[in-house]
Amino acid sequence: MEAAAEFVSGNVQIVTLPVMAYVLSLAFFAYWTVTAVYVYSIGTIEWKDDSFIANIVWAKQTRYIMWYFLFGLFWCVAYLICLQ
């Protein structure tokens, strides 16, 4: 504990690293969410007569794009954690 306290007191800027990583993660999640909505909306809109909510019919490639995009989210978050 004493050695860790001496290191942190000597390198105060090290405390800002987790805060910067958190802010960067929030910005990335906001970007990913907006982009995921755009990717989700790719497809043909199908309306039902008794409902006011539309259904989006995806092509097979769109489903693969969403899985790839989700993998990208996990990979980028793991990379940000690794940098921290």
JOCORBEL-V704024 format. One record per backbone hydrogen bond with DSSP energy under -0.5 kcal/mol. NH is the residue of the N-H (numbers start at 0). CO is the residue of the C=O. If there is no record, write none. Layout:
nh & co
NH & CO
NH & CO
//
This chain:
nh & co
4 & 0
5 & 1
6 & 2
7 & 3
8 & 4
9 & 5
10 & 6
13 & 10
14 & 11
15 & 12
16 & 13
18 & 14
19 & 15
20 & 16
21 & 17
22 & 18
23 & 19
24 & 20
25 & 21
26 & 22
27 & 23
28 & 24
29 & 25
30 & 26
31 & 27
32 & 28
33 & 29
34 & 30
35 & 31
36 & 32
37 & 33
38 & 34
39 & 35
40 & 36
41 & 38
43 & 56
45 & 54
46 & 44
50 & 47
54 & 45
56 & 43
56 & 54
57 & 55
62 & 58
63 & 59
64 & 60
65 & 61
66 & 62
67 & 63
68 & 64
69 & 65
70 & 66
71 & 67
72 & 68
73 & 69
74 & 70
75 & 71
76 & 72
77 & 73
78 & 74
79 & 75
80 & 76
81 & 77
82 & 78
83 & 79
//
